[in-house]
Structure formats: C-alpha cells, structure tokens
Amino acid sequence: MKKYILIAVLCLVVVISVTFFLSSTPTSPVIPTTSLEKSVCERVSTQFGDCKRILLYDSKSNVVFAESSSGIIPVLTNKEFTGFKKFIYPEMDFQEFSEERGDRGPIDWRANHKVQKDFSIIYGFAEDAAKTIVINSEGNIQPNRFFVRDNLWVWYVTFEKDKVTLPVEVTVYDAGGQIIH
C-alpha cells in the first residue's frame, strides 16, 4: 500500500511540476516582419511620394501622424497597433497653410466623418500664437497637440461617433488668455 501511495505522490508532483513549468514560460509573441513605422512610411511614400518621419503615435485612438515633404497625413492603424488600416483625408498641406494665413487666422482645421464605424476626427495646423484651442461645437473640447517645427503645431481630437457637428466652431486663445480667433 505504501508503494502505491508513493507512486501516486510522485505522479502528482510530476504533473504539478510540468503544469507549473508550462504556465510560467512566456508564450512567444507574434513579431511583425516590419515595424509599424516602416509599414506606414512605405504606404505614405507610395501615396504621397516620400515619408520623412512619423511624428506621433496615439495608442488610445490608433492614429499615427506621418510627415511627407508636402504635409502631414493622419493614418489609422489596427487595434493591435501593428499594421496600417487607412489614410485619413485630407492631408494637411504645408504650402496651403502658409499661403492662406490672412483668410483663416492662426489655425486651420479639417473634419472627417466616419473614418470607420464610430470613429471621427477633427485635426489641423496651428501657429505658436494659438496657445489654447477649444472646439465649441463639440462641447468645448480641448484637442491634443504636438510640435512639428518652426512655429507649427498639429492639433487633433478623435470621437467615438460617426459624425462631428458641422460647421466646426473653434475659439483660439493666445498666451495671455485673449481670444485671437
């Protein structure tokens, strides 16, 4: 009888050891053959001629902002943030922004409804003078923003809905809190 108990205990120890070993070893992750940056830049280069760099990865909204020689293009990635899904049009054009300063003021914006189901975006350029931007037509939301270069910022906000309110109503404040647009 002692022999059977000893064999049962040894079998139990072996089963527990194997289970522990298998559960403690990490599973090997799926590593994409190319990085997201390289994949996005290849797509931008194919569509727009070149890709200078990726400016920002927003993992919350799965949006990447890529810079080409002509402007900035937002790109939607998959939920795993590993692959290209689609371009978000229209592109923000450097030349157009600098030429239309008198007509538009210190900011420029674009809206894209239903980039995909339950996803819309408002985005644009801003000059240094635009210290605070408030999107009044969407409940006084302050967008995210990041610096590009020489008096130029990109601002954007994403929504988990199919449409944004048009026309987009925006208030822009300077460093002193005064309305400038």
trRosetta pair geometry for C-beta under 8 A, 3 or more apart (Angstrom, degrees):
i j d omega theta_ij theta_ji phi_ij phi_ji
1 4 5.9 -54 -155 34 37 109
1 5 6.6 35 150 -16 67 105
2 5 5.7 -56 -148 38 35 112
2 6 6.2 37 153 -21 67 107
3 6 5.8 -55 -149 36 28 112
3 7 6.4 27 154 -17 63 107
4 7 5.7 -52 -144 38 32 110
4 8 6.2 34 154 -21 64 107
5 8 5.7 -54 -146 37 30 113
5 9 6.3 30 154 -18 65 106
6 9 5.8 -53 -145 36 30 110
6 10 6.3 29 155 -17 64 107
7 10 5.7 -54 -146 39 30 111
7 11 6.3 33 154 -20 64 106
8 11 5.7 -53 -147 36 29 112
8 12 6.3 31 153 -20 63 107
9 12 5.6 -54 -148 37 31 114
9 13 6.3 34 152 -21 65 105
10 13 5.6 -52 -147 35 32 113
10 14 6.4 33 153 -19 64 105
11 14 5.7 -54 -149 36 32 112
11 15 6.3 30 154 -18 66 106
12 15 5.8 -53 -145 37 30 110
12 16 6.2 27 156 -15 65 108
13 16 5.9 -56 -144 40 28 109
13 17 6.1 30 155 -21 64 109
14 17 5.7 -55 -144 37 28 112
14 18 6.3 25 158 -16 64 107
15 18 6.0 -56 -146 38 28 108
15 19 6.2 27 155 -17 63 110
16 19 5.7 -56 -145 40 29 112
16 20 6.1 30 156 -19 65 108
17 20 5.8 -55 -145 38 28 110
17 21 6.2 27 156 -19 64 109
18 21 5.7 -55 -145 38 29 112
18 22 6.3 24 159 -14 65 109
19 22 6.1 -59 -145 40 26 106
19 23 6.2 16 161 -11 64 113
20 23 6.1 -64 -143 42 26 104
20 24 6.0 16 163 -15 65 116
21 24 6.2 -65 -142 39 24 105
21 25 6.6 22 163 -23 62 106
22 25 6.4 -54 -146 27 28 107
32 35 7.1 134 83 -95 115 25
32 36 7.5 88 57 -54 155 66
32 39 7.6 -42 148 -41 144 138
32 82 5.3 162 -43 -177 136 108
32 83 7.1 173 -113 -67 148 89
34 38 4.5 -112 176 87 107 124
34 39 5.1 133 103 -58 117 88
34 42 7.7 4 151 -8 159 138
35 38 4.6 93 56 8 84 101
35 39 6.8 -149 93 -5 42 88
36 39 5.6 -57 -144 40 31 113
36 40 6.1 28 159 -16 67 107
36 57 7.6 78 104 -113 139 129
36 64 7.2 -171 150 -74 114 154
36 77 6.6 13 -153 -125 125 144
36 81 6.6 -28 -88 158 158 70
36 82 6.1 -125 -75 -148 106 30
36 83 7.0 -118 -112 -70 85 24
36 84 7.9 152 -153 -50 73 68
37 40 6.1 -57 -145 39 25 106
37 41 6.1 22 158 -15 63 112
37 54 4.9 -111 -130 -6 93 143
38 41 5.8 -57 -143 41 28 110
38 42 6.3 33 156 -23 64 105
39 42 5.9 -53 -150 31 27 111
39 43 6.7 23 154 -14 61 106
39 83 6.3 -79 141 -133 162 57
39 84 5.3 -148 140 -25 109 106
40 43 5.8 -59 -153 38 33 109
40 44 6.2 32 152 -19 69 107
40 51 7.5 152 118 -148 73 153
40 54 6.3 74 82 -91 136 118
40 64 5.5 -70 -119 102 163 151
40 66 5.6 -164 146 -69 115 135
40 75 5.4 145 -143 89 114 167
40 77 7.6 -55 -77 -82 118 106
40 84 5.7 156 -90 -85 64 105
41 44 5.5 -52 -141 39 34 112
41 45 6.1 37 158 -21 66 106
41 51 3.7 178 -151 105 79 154
41 53 7.9 -19 -98 -120 121 20
41 54 6.9 -94 -59 -48 98 94
41 66 6.6 179 -89 -142 60 131
42 45 5.8 -54 -147 36 28 112
42 46 6.4 30 154 -21 62 106
42 51 7.5 -67 -38 9 19 147
43 46 5.7 -53 -149 34 31 113
43 47 6.3 15 158 -7 65 112
43 75 7.3 114 87 -128 132 139
43 84 5.2 125 -25 -132 157 163
43 87 7.6 -164 142 -58 119 98
44 47 6.1 -67 -145 46 28 101
44 48 5.5 -31 178 34 70 114
44 50 7.7 -15 123 113 95 27
44 51 4.0 97 85 -86 121 114
44 66 4.7 -126 -74 126 155 150
44 68 5.7 -157 165 -68 113 108
44 73 6.2 166 -123 56 107 134
44 75 7.3 -86 -66 -62 102 136
45 48 7.0 -71 -110 60 17 72
45 49 6.8 -67 -156 109 53 19
45 50 5.5 13 -119 -126 81 24
45 51 4.7 -80 -53 -8 85 98
45 68 7.8 166 -86 -114 48 108
47 73 7.9 153 93 -168 131 176
47 87 6.6 -160 148 -55 176 150
48 51 7.5 97 67 -69 109 72
48 68 4.3 -70 120 -100 135 171
48 70 6.4 -134 -177 38 112 118
48 73 6.6 -161 -38 -26 153 146
48 91 7.1 118 -102 -96 136 157
49 68 6.5 101 61 -173 84 128
49 69 6.9 -62 94 34 118 110
49 70 7.4 78 44 -9 126 116
50 68 5.4 130 78 -153 69 86
50 69 5.3 41 62 -11 126 104
51 66 5.7 -38 -143 177 106 121
51 67 7.3 109 -163 78 59 50
51 68 5.8 -51 -98 -93 46 77
52 67 4.6 -47 57 102 110 100
52 68 6.3 153 -4 -124 89 21
52 69 6.5 120 -46 -63 114 60
53 66 7.5 -172 99 -152 34 64
53 67 5.4 7 56 46 72 111
54 57 6.8 30 153 -54 126 86
54 64 5.9 -40 -151 -178 113 112
54 65 7.2 119 -167 79 64 52
54 66 5.4 -40 -106 -102 64 73
54 67 7.7 -175 -96 12 16 79
55 65 4.6 -47 61 97 108 104
55 66 7.0 176 6 -104 85 18
55 67 5.5 86 -41 -30 111 106
55 72 6.9 -27 9 -130 147 115
55 146 6.6 148 151 107 109 134
55 148 6.5 -26 -132 -110 146 79
55 154 7.1 87 118 20 152 144
56 64 7.0 178 90 -151 56 48
56 65 4.6 27 45 34 94 110
56 146 5.2 145 -68 29 140 167
56 154 7.6 -147 7 73 136 132
57 64 5.4 -10 -108 -107 64 86
57 81 7.4 77 -175 -162 118 123
58 61 4.9 2 120 44 120 95
58 62 7.2 -52 92 12 79 12
58 63 4.7 4 52 59 116 86
58 64 7.4 -160 22 -75 72 38
58 65 7.9 57 -11 -15 103 93
58 144 7.3 126 -107 85 133 167
58 158 7.7 157 121 -10 148 135
59 62 7.1 27 -154 -77 34 50
59 81 5.7 -16 -127 -87 85 153
60 158 8.0 171 106 51 95 133
61 119 7.8 133 -164 -145 92 112
61 121 7.8 105 170 -94 144 111
61 158 4.1 118 -131 30 146 163
62 76 6.1 46 117 -163 98 69
62 77 4.7 -131 -179 63 90 82
62 78 6.9 -114 -160 94 136 15
62 79 6.2 -68 -82 -102 148 38
62 81 6.1 -137 -121 -85 83 80
62 85 7.7 40 145 5 122 137
63 74 5.5 -17 -168 -167 112 107
63 75 7.0 141 -160 71 59 46
63 76 6.1 -33 -101 -99 69 56
63 77 7.3 -172 -88 10 18 86
63 88 7.3 -12 -133 -8 109 145
63 121 7.2 112 -95 -101 152 147
63 156 7.4 -127 114 132 156 152
63 158 6.5 -176 -19 -65 139 138
64 74 7.3 142 76 -160 43 55
64 75 4.6 -25 65 64 94 102
64 77 5.9 66 -13 -34 110 115
65 72 5.6 2 -176 -175 102 111
65 73 7.5 159 -153 78 57 36
65 74 5.6 -32 -98 -99 72 64
65 75 7.5 175 -87 17 23 80
65 146 7.6 170 48 56 151 132
65 154 6.2 141 -160 112 160 165
65 156 7.8 -172 -71 -11 129 150
66 72 7.1 155 79 -155 40 60
66 73 5.4 -21 63 62 92 87
66 75 5.8 35 -5 -12 113 124
67 71 7.6 -128 -145 128 62 27
67 72 5.5 -30 -99 -100 67 74
67 148 7.3 137 -93 -147 132 109
68 71 6.2 8 58 52 91 50
68 72 7.8 178 22 -86 71 25
68 73 6.6 30 -4 -3 110 111
68 91 7.8 -30 34 -156 122 140
70 91 7.1 45 105 134 106 144
70 93 6.0 -33 157 -133 91 79
70 94 6.4 -158 176 21 38 98
70 95 7.1 -44 -155 0 77 106
71 91 4.8 115 87 152 133 106
71 92 4.9 -173 178 90 118 55
71 93 4.3 -80 -67 -104 143 34
71 94 5.1 -161 -90 -18 70 74
71 95 7.9 -86 -62 13 101 74
71 96 7.9 -2 -84 28 135 104
72 91 6.9 162 78 -170 39 78
72 92 4.5 -6 56 57 92 112
72 125 7.8 140 29 -76 128 95
72 148 7.0 -98 -64 -106 136 140
72 154 5.8 -107 122 -93 171 138
73 87 5.9 -32 172 -149 121 106
73 88 7.3 155 177 56 71 69
73 91 4.6 -39 -89 -115 89 94
73 92 7.4 -165 -73 22 40 73
74 87 7.5 116 84 -168 56 58
74 88 4.0 -27 88 53 105 122
74 121 6.7 -134 116 128 167 163
74 123 6.0 128 -39 19 140 172
74 156 7.1 125 -88 -116 138 154
75 84 6.5 -52 176 -134 124 86
75 85 7.7 140 167 47 77 73
75 86 7.4 -177 -156 95 64 32
75 87 5.8 -41 -106 -107 72 53
75 88 6.7 -152 -84 4 20 87
76 85 4.5 -61 106 69 91 118
76 86 5.1 4 50 56 110 75
76 87 7.7 -163 15 -88 81 4
76 88 5.9 100 -31 -49 95 102
76 115 5.9 153 -58 153 146 129
76 116 6.8 154 171 -15 164 119
76 119 7.6 96 -123 132 137 148
77 81 5.4 62 115 -128 139 49
77 82 7.4 142 174 38 117 28
77 83 6.4 144 -161 79 85 37
77 84 6.4 -61 -112 -105 70 28
77 85 5.7 145 -143 -4 15 100
78 81 6.9 -133 76 -48 66 21
78 82 6.2 -36 61 49 116 72
78 83 4.9 26 4 59 121 88
78 84 7.9 23 -19 62 86 13
78 85 5.5 141 -61 -62 61 108
80 83 7.4 35 68 13 102 86
85 116 7.6 -36 148 -52 139 141
86 115 7.3 175 83 178 122 91
86 116 7.7 141 34 -57 133 106
87 91 8.0 -30 178 -69 123 87
88 112 5.4 -178 -172 48 96 169
88 115 5.5 -22 -113 -123 103 129
88 121 6.1 6 -170 49 150 144
88 123 7.8 80 117 19 133 142
89 112 6.7 129 70 -105 51 132
90 110 5.6 -134 50 -138 88 150
92 97 6.9 30 174 -50 88 127
92 108 7.2 133 -143 98 101 123
92 110 6.9 -140 -80 -1 84 131
92 123 7.1 -99 -54 124 125 104
92 124 6.6 148 -111 -140 126 40
92 125 5.6 142 -174 -42 131 99
92 154 7.0 161 50 -118 168 104
93 96 3.8 62 86 16 118 114
93 97 6.4 175 89 -15 61 84
94 97 5.9 -62 -152 35 27 111
94 98 6.5 16 159 -12 65 109
94 152 8.0 -4 -126 -134 91 159
95 98 6.1 -62 -149 39 28 104
95 99 6.2 20 158 -14 66 114
96 99 6.0 -62 -143 40 27 108
96 100 6.1 3 169 -2 65 118
96 108 8.0 123 116 -149 97 162
97 100 6.7 -72 -140 44 21 96
97 101 7.7 57 157 -67 55 74
97 108 5.4 -118 -117 -2 93 154
97 125 4.8 7 -127 52 146 160
97 152 7.8 86 120 -127 150 116
98 101 6.6 -13 -167 -40 35 107
100 103 4.9 -56 -172 45 85 113
100 104 5.2 48 133 -2 105 116
100 108 7.3 88 83 -95 122 124
101 104 6.9 -85 -139 49 19 87
101 105 7.9 -99 -174 91 54 1
104 107 7.1 -114 146 81 105 44
104 108 5.5 32 148 -90 155 79
105 172 6.9 162 137 38 132 148
105 180 7.1 150 -170 131 118 85
105 181 3.9 114 162 -110 157 131
106 126 6.3 39 140 -159 87 71
106 127 4.4 -101 -159 39 89 109
106 129 4.7 -110 -122 73 150 110
106 130 4.4 171 122 -45 123 104
106 172 6.0 -177 65 146 111 157
106 180 6.1 22 8 115 133 125
106 181 5.9 -146 32 -27 89 138
107 124 5.9 77 174 116 90 132
107 125 6.7 176 -152 92 55 55
107 126 4.5 -11 -105 -103 90 80
107 127 7.3 -124 -67 11 52 74
107 130 5.2 86 -58 -89 103 164
107 133 6.4 106 -93 -107 158 127
107 155 7.4 -28 -140 32 120 132
107 170 6.7 -99 88 125 145 149
107 172 5.6 -178 -6 -81 128 144
107 181 6.4 -172 23 76 100 160
108 124 4.5 -164 95 -169 60 114
108 125 4.7 20 44 47 107 90
108 126 7.7 -154 25 -68 64 46
109 122 6.0 2 -172 180 116 94
109 123 7.0 156 -149 88 69 25
109 124 3.6 -82 -96 -43 48 145
109 168 5.7 -104 115 89 146 149
109 170 6.4 151 -27 -31 151 152
110 122 7.2 173 86 -153 44 53
110 123 5.8 -20 58 66 90 74
110 124 5.8 148 6 -78 70 84
111 120 7.2 12 -177 172 87 108
111 121 7.3 177 -149 94 49 50
111 122 4.8 -16 -101 -103 80 81
111 164 5.2 -125 -158 64 126 134
111 166 6.4 -164 70 -87 160 103
111 168 5.6 169 -52 -44 130 128
112 115 5.4 58 123 -70 117 93
112 120 6.4 -174 93 -156 59 69
112 121 5.2 6 51 56 99 88
112 122 8.0 -178 20 -80 63 39
112 123 7.9 -9 6 18 104 101
113 120 5.2 -18 -129 -118 41 119
113 162 6.5 35 -178 156 92 63
113 163 4.8 3 -135 -113 117 66
113 164 6.4 -139 -90 17 78 77
114 117 7.0 8 -151 -93 91 32
114 119 7.2 86 -143 67 33 59
114 120 6.1 -11 -40 -80 35 91
114 162 4.6 12 -80 -159 99 77
114 163 6.8 -14 -35 -66 91 63
115 119 4.9 -66 57 108 99 101
115 120 6.3 155 -5 -106 89 35
115 121 6.1 29 -33 1 136 105
116 119 4.8 21 56 43 79 122
117 162 7.0 -29 -149 -90 49 95
118 160 5.2 6 167 -177 97 68
118 161 6.1 -21 -144 -97 61 20
118 162 6.3 -41 -81 -57 37 69
119 158 6.7 -17 -159 -173 83 107
119 159 7.2 148 -150 80 36 57
119 160 6.6 -17 -88 -117 58 46
119 161 8.0 116 -68 45 15 25
120 158 7.3 156 83 -159 43 59
120 159 4.6 -14 61 59 90 108
120 161 6.0 -38 14 79 115 67
120 162 6.5 76 -43 162 115 16
120 163 6.2 109 -67 -118 157 11
120 164 4.9 -167 132 -32 142 95
121 156 6.2 -7 -173 -168 106 106
121 157 7.1 166 -151 85 62 44
121 158 5.0 -25 -99 -105 85 71
121 159 7.1 -169 -76 17 37 78
122 135 6.3 111 85 -115 155 149
122 138 7.3 -151 2 -22 147 150
122 143 7.1 -112 90 -91 99 134
122 156 6.8 168 90 -149 51 56
122 157 5.5 1 56 54 93 89
122 159 7.9 47 -4 -15 90 111
122 164 5.8 150 -51 -157 108 173
122 168 5.8 137 -134 -118 137 146
123 143 7.8 156 -107 -163 53 148
123 154 6.9 4 -175 -179 101 95
123 155 6.8 178 -149 94 57 51
123 156 3.7 -1 -107 -105 94 96
123 157 7.6 -175 -74 22 64 49
124 154 7.4 177 96 -151 28 61
124 155 6.0 -12 62 59 73 88
124 156 7.6 154 15 -78 50 66
125 152 6.2 -36 -159 -157 109 90
125 153 7.0 130 -164 74 57 52
125 154 6.3 -42 -102 -100 54 58
125 155 7.7 120 -139 18 8 81
126 130 4.1 -102 -171 70 113 138
126 133 6.4 -112 -92 -52 148 134
126 145 6.6 -35 35 -136 135 136
126 152 7.8 134 74 -157 45 44
126 153 4.5 -28 66 68 93 106
126 154 7.6 158 19 -102 83 11
126 155 5.3 41 -12 -11 125 118
126 172 7.6 178 -135 -130 115 128
127 130 5.7 103 59 5 63 97
127 151 5.4 -4 -154 167 82 94
127 152 6.9 -33 -108 -93 52 48
127 153 7.4 169 -101 19 4 92
128 131 8.0 18 167 -71 52 71
128 151 4.7 -77 -15 -135 107 70
128 153 7.3 123 -80 -19 47 110
129 174 5.7 -39 -180 -115 78 94
129 175 8.0 -96 -152 -17 48 87
129 180 6.2 -110 145 122 113 170
130 133 5.9 30 169 -63 114 98
130 153 7.3 -134 73 48 106 129
130 172 4.7 -53 -129 -163 100 121
130 173 7.7 90 -154 58 56 40
130 174 7.5 -69 -99 -94 27 52
130 180 7.1 -134 -92 68 66 127
130 181 7.4 -28 -100 21 106 127
131 173 6.0 -63 64 99 90 79
131 174 5.8 71 9 -175 110 28
131 175 4.8 122 -45 -78 154 56
132 142 6.8 -50 -164 -129 86 119
132 172 7.3 155 84 -158 55 48
132 173 4.1 -5 60 55 104 111
132 177 7.8 16 25 -112 137 55
133 142 6.6 125 78 -145 63 69
133 143 5.7 -23 88 31 119 102
133 145 7.3 111 23 -55 123 133
133 155 5.6 54 40 -179 154 169
133 170 6.2 -17 -168 -168 95 112
133 171 7.6 154 -157 81 47 49
133 172 5.5 -13 -105 -106 72 76
133 173 7.8 -155 -70 23 31 74
134 140 5.4 -13 -176 -154 113 68
134 141 7.2 145 -159 70 60 33
134 142 5.8 -39 -100 -85 65 72
134 170 6.9 150 78 -158 49 59
134 171 4.7 -10 59 59 103 96
134 172 7.9 -167 23 -76 70 34
134 173 7.5 44 -6 -10 104 106
135 138 4.6 4 122 37 116 108
135 139 7.9 21 97 52 88 53
135 140 7.2 163 74 -132 52 14
135 141 4.7 -17 53 60 106 88
135 142 7.6 176 10 -85 81 22
135 143 6.4 75 -24 -41 117 98
135 157 6.4 -115 0 28 150 150
135 168 6.5 -49 -147 -169 101 99
135 169 7.3 112 -170 78 55 56
135 170 5.6 -29 -106 -101 57 79
136 140 5.9 16 -115 -82 50 63
136 169 4.3 -58 68 106 107 106
136 170 6.7 -173 10 -94 87 21
136 171 5.8 71 -39 -11 115 101
137 164 7.6 80 113 163 112 91
137 165 4.3 -149 160 92 105 120
137 166 7.7 77 159 -89 155 17
137 167 7.1 -147 -79 99 161 50
137 168 5.4 -149 42 -144 141 42
137 169 4.0 122 -42 27 100 89
137 170 7.7 -50 7 -51 100 55
138 141 5.0 -37 100 12 107 120
138 157 7.3 168 91 102 157 144
138 159 7.2 -117 -150 -80 137 134
138 164 6.2 -35 -84 -154 121 98
138 165 6.0 -177 -74 28 68 108
138 168 7.7 -11 -23 -135 104 84
141 157 5.6 106 129 -151 132 164
143 155 4.4 94 99 170 131 100
143 156 5.6 166 -175 76 123 16
143 157 4.0 -110 -112 -42 88 100
144 155 6.8 165 86 -153 45 61
144 156 5.8 -25 62 65 92 72
144 157 6.5 143 11 -83 77 62
145 153 5.1 25 178 166 115 123
145 154 6.5 172 -150 88 67 45
145 155 4.0 -26 -94 -97 98 81
145 156 7.5 141 -89 14 52 60
146 153 6.7 164 82 -158 29 81
146 154 5.7 -11 58 57 80 91
147 152 7.7 103 -163 87 59 56
147 153 5.6 -47 -102 -105 47 80
148 152 4.5 -49 61 107 114 101
148 153 6.4 177 3 -107 87 22
148 154 5.8 85 -47 -21 112 95
149 152 5.7 5 64 51 54 108
159 164 6.0 145 17 -81 153 95
161 164 7.6 124 83 -71 107 56
164 168 6.8 12 133 -87 124 98
165 168 7.2 121 89 -96 71 53
165 169 7.9 -34 108 10 114 92
170 181 7.2 2 106 112 96 106
171 179 6.0 -56 -169 -128 100 107
171 181 7.3 164 -155 88 38 65
172 179 7.0 101 73 -157 52 62
172 180 5.3 -63 103 65 99 85
172 181 3.9 20 39 49 119 102
173 177 5.6 -14 -175 -146 128 34
173 178 6.5 142 -153 68 76 30
173 179 6.0 -48 -96 -92 69 45
173 180 6.7 120 -137 8 19 88
174 177 7.3 -52 68 15 65 17
174 178 5.1 -7 36 57 106 86
174 180 4.9 83 -43 -34 97 130
